[in-house]
């Protein structure tokens, strides 16, 4: 009888451990949030990762520069009316992790005053990946004083950043949201796309490397909208922003699609470009940025991340 009891206890422990592992390890077949939203879990297409947050938080239109934004609606607070809030960003940069605050400072000074970096130190994700955490406080221009806790990590040259903002000190409960960042393994393999979509992507890459803005913009729908940015706004970005492929001198670009889901005249598409810039011997990966394409009069065009 004792042996049976011990065996039952062992089995119970094994089942409990298996349940915990299952709960903490997102299934590999999770679809990106844009395709199939799951309350409390953000799933990125490429790079493939997840971030967990409270289920009751409300997702909002993405901020410029962010791929995801959610928080607690606070209409009593001017300018920044979602506190606490989570922002997730994916940024291409060759800079090391320790330069994260330095990289962001030119952006921060445009939106806030009285900026104070309270801590800036190395850290690690739960899987051991090197990370950098930055804690700060500042006053939004025409808005409230807030506290922030940002965690940055890198995958190749891609920075993946999770940031928590609140009008009071960011405690361990909110920091756990940042540290929930989990990479999904085996999600970089290419998937098949229809021949006309592949032809669209190949022509897009050819025209990007030509540097002709008028030709590049012909691949955008007039109804294009991406995080609130219109086609006209994106055209100016291509012409003037130092981060645009034209200004970076990109001379070759090859698309790899890792997620593709057609929906009527539209399709969700994600993956990366392998590209080389003039004077740079090393190729780098850059994410596809616009998430949706739309078929207009028999031709595919970029449609943006609008629903």
C-alpha positions in Angstrom: 0.0 0.0 0.0 2.8 2.4 0.9 4.5 1.8 -2.5 1.2 2.6 -4.2 0.8 5.8 -2.3 4.4 6.9 -3.1 3.9 6.0 -6.7 0.7 8.1 -6.8 2.5 11.0 -5.2 5.3 10.8 -7.8 2.8 10.7 -10.6 1.0 13.7 -9.2 4.3 15.6 -9.0 5.1 14.7 -12.6 1.7 15.8 -13.8 2.1 19.1 -11.9 5.5 19.7 -13.4 4.2 18.9 -16.9 1.3 21.3 -16.4 3.6 24.1 -15.3 6.0 23.5 -18.2 3.0 23.6 -20.6 1.7 26.8 -19.0 5.0 28.6 -19.2 6.0 27.4 -22.6 3.9 28.9 -25.4 2.9 26.3 -28.1 4.9 26.6 -31.3 1.7 26.9 -33.4 0.6 30.2 -31.9 -0.4 32.7 -34.5 0.7 36.3 -34.4 -1.6 38.7 -32.4 -2.5 40.5 -35.6 -4.1 37.3 -37.0 -5.5 35.7 -33.9 -5.4 37.9 -30.7 -5.3 36.2 -27.3 -6.1 38.4 -24.3 -3.1 38.7 -22.1 -0.5 37.4 -24.6 1.2 39.4 -27.4 2.7 37.1 -30.2 5.1 38.7 -32.7 5.4 37.4 -36.2 9.1 37.9 -36.8 11.3 37.9 -34.8 9.1 35.3 -33.1 8.5 36.0 -29.5 5.7 36.4 -26.9 5.1 38.8 -24.0 2.5 38.2 -21.3 0.4 41.0 -19.7 -2.8 41.3 -17.6 -5.8 40.0 -19.6 -7.9 43.0 -18.6 -5.5 45.5 -20.2 -6.9 47.1 -23.4 -4.9 46.9 -26.7 -4.7 50.2 -28.5 -3.5 51.4 -31.9 0.2 51.0 -32.1 2.3 54.0 -31.3 4.7 55.0 -34.0 7.8 52.9 -33.4 5.9 50.2 -31.5 4.5 46.9 -32.7 2.1 46.5 -29.7 0.6 48.8 -27.1 -1.8 47.9 -24.3 -2.7 49.3 -20.9 -5.4 50.5 -18.4 -7.6 53.2 -19.8 -7.2 56.4 -17.7 -9.2 59.2 -19.3 -8.4 61.4 -16.3 -4.8 61.6 -17.4 -3.9 64.1 -20.2 -1.6 63.1 -23.2 -0.8 59.6 -21.9 -4.2 58.2 -21.0 -3.2 54.6 -20.6 -1.4 53.9 -17.3 0.0 51.5 -16.5 0.9 50.5 -20.0 3.0 48.2 -22.0 4.8 49.1 -25.3 6.7 46.5 -27.4 9.2 47.7 -30.0 11.4 46.0 -32.6 14.3 48.1 -33.8 17.2 47.4 -36.2 20.5 48.7 -34.8 24.1 47.5 -34.7 24.7 49.3 -31.3 25.5 47.2 -28.2 22.9 46.8 -25.5 24.6 49.1 -23.1 23.9 52.0 -25.6 20.1 51.6 -25.3 19.4 54.7 -23.2 21.8 56.7 -25.4 20.1 55.5 -28.5 16.6 56.6 -27.2 17.6 59.9 -25.6 17.1 62.0 -28.8 13.5 60.7 -29.0 12.8 61.1 -25.3 13.9 64.8 -25.2 11.3 65.5 -28.0 8.4 64.2 -25.8 9.4 64.8 -22.2 11.3 67.1 -19.8 13.1 66.5 -16.5 14.4 63.1 -17.7 16.2 61.2 -15.0 17.9 57.8 -15.6 17.5 56.1 -12.2 19.3 52.8 -13.2 20.9 51.4 -16.3 22.4 47.9 -15.9 22.9 44.5 -17.5 20.4 41.7 -17.0 19.2 38.4 -18.5 16.0 37.0 -19.7 14.7 33.8 -18.1 16.2 31.8 -20.9 19.6 33.3 -20.2 19.7 35.8 -23.1 21.7 39.0 -22.3 19.5 42.0 -21.7 19.6 45.6 -20.5 17.2 47.2 -18.1 16.7 50.9 -17.8 14.6 52.6 -15.1 13.7 56.3 -15.5 11.3 59.1 -14.7 10.3 62.1 -16.7 7.5 64.6 -17.3 5.5 64.4 -20.5 5.2 67.7 -22.3 1.8 69.0 -21.3 1.2 65.8 -19.5 1.9 63.8 -16.2 5.1 62.8 -14.5 5.6 59.1 -15.1 8.0 56.3 -14.2 9.3 53.8 -16.7 11.0 50.4 -16.8 12.4 49.2 -20.1 14.0 45.9 -20.9 16.0 45.5 -24.2 17.5 42.3 -25.7 19.0 41.5 -29.1 18.5 38.8 -31.7 21.2 39.3 -34.3 21.0 43.1 -35.0 17.4 43.3 -34.0 16.6 45.1 -30.7 13.5 43.8 -29.0 12.3 46.1 -26.3 9.5 45.9 -23.8 8.6 49.0 -21.7 6.3 49.6 -18.8 5.1 53.0 -17.9 3.1 54.1 -14.8 2.3 57.3 -12.8 3.9 55.6 -9.8 7.0 53.6 -9.1 7.2 50.5 -11.4 7.0 47.6 -9.0 8.1 43.9 -9.4 4.6 43.0 -10.6 5.0 45.2 -13.6 8.6 44.3 -14.2 7.6 40.7 -14.5 5.6 41.7 -17.6 8.9 42.8 -19.3 10.7 39.7 -18.2 8.0 37.4 -19.6 9.5 38.0 -23.0 10.0 34.5 -24.5 11.5 33.6 -27.9 9.7 31.0 -29.9 12.0 28.5 -31.4 11.8 27.1 -34.9 9.9 30.0 -36.3 12.3 31.3 -39.0 11.8 28.6 -41.6 10.3 30.0 -44.8 6.7 29.2 -45.8 5.3 28.9 -49.3 3.4 31.8 -50.7 1.4 32.0 -54.0 3.5 32.8 -57.1 1.9 36.2 -57.5 2.8 37.2 -54.0 6.3 36.0 -54.5 6.5 38.0 -57.7 5.3 41.1 -55.8 8.0 40.7 -53.1 10.7 40.1 -55.7 9.7 43.2 -57.6 9.4 45.2 -54.3 13.0 44.3 -53.4 14.3 45.1 -56.8 12.6 48.6 -56.7 13.8 49.2 -53.2 17.4 48.8 -54.3 16.8 51.1 -57.3 16.4 54.0 -54.9 13.5 55.5 -57.1 11.0 56.7 -54.5 8.2 57.1 -57.1 8.5 53.5 -58.2 8.8 52.3 -54.5 5.6 54.2 -53.6 3.7 52.5 -56.5 3.7 49.4 -54.4 1.6 51.1 -51.7 -2.2 51.2 -51.7 -3.7 54.7 -51.6 -5.6 53.3 -48.6 -2.3 52.4 -46.8 -2.2 53.1 -43.1 0.4 51.8 -40.7 0.3 52.8 -37.0 -1.5 55.9 -38.1 1.1 56.8 -40.8 -0.4 57.4 -44.3 1.1 56.7 -47.7 2.2 60.4 -47.9 4.0 60.2 -44.5 5.8 57.0 -45.5 6.9 58.6 -48.8 8.7 61.3 -46.8 10.2 58.7 -44.6 11.7 57.0 -47.6 13.1 60.3 -48.9 14.5 61.8 -45.8 14.9 59.4 -42.9 18.5 58.2 -42.3 17.0 54.7 -41.4 15.4 54.3 -44.8 17.0 51.7 -47.1 17.7 54.5 -49.6 19.6 56.6 -47.1 21.4 53.5 -45.8 22.6 52.6 -49.3 20.9 49.2 -49.5 22.2 47.5 -52.7 20.6 44.0 -52.4 17.5 42.6 -50.6 16.1 39.1 -50.5 12.7 38.3 -48.9 12.0 35.4 -46.6 8.3 34.9 -45.6 7.9 33.1 -42.2 4.1 33.8 -41.7 1.5 34.0 -44.5 -2.3 34.0 -44.0 -4.7 35.1 -46.9 -8.0 36.7 -46.0 -10.1 37.5 -49.0 -8.5 40.4 -51.0 -5.9 40.9 -48.2 -3.2 38.7 -46.7 -1.1 39.0 -43.5 2.6 38.6 -44.3 5.6 38.6 -42.0 9.2 37.6 -42.2 12.5 39.4 -43.0 14.7 40.7 -45.7 18.3 39.7 -46.0 20.0 42.8 -47.2 23.4 44.3 -47.9 24.3 48.0 -47.9 27.0 49.8 -49.9 30.4 49.4 -48.2 29.2 46.7 -45.8 30.4 43.2 -46.4 28.0 41.6 -43.9 24.4 40.9 -44.7 21.8 41.6 -42.1 18.2 40.7 -41.4 15.5 43.4 -41.3 11.8 42.6 -40.5 9.0 43.2 -42.9 7.3 46.3 -41.6 3.8 46.6 -43.0 2.1 43.3 -42.1 -0.7 43.3 -44.7 -0.9 43.4 -48.5 -4.1 44.0 -50.5 -5.0 42.9 -54.0 -6.2 45.9 -56.0 -7.2 45.3 -59.6 -5.1 42.2 -59.8 -2.0 43.7 -58.2 -0.7 43.3 -54.7 0.2 46.4 -52.7 1.2 47.2 -49.1 -1.9 47.9 -47.0 -0.3 48.5 -43.5 -1.3 47.2 -40.1 -4.8 48.6 -40.0 -7.6 46.1 -39.1 
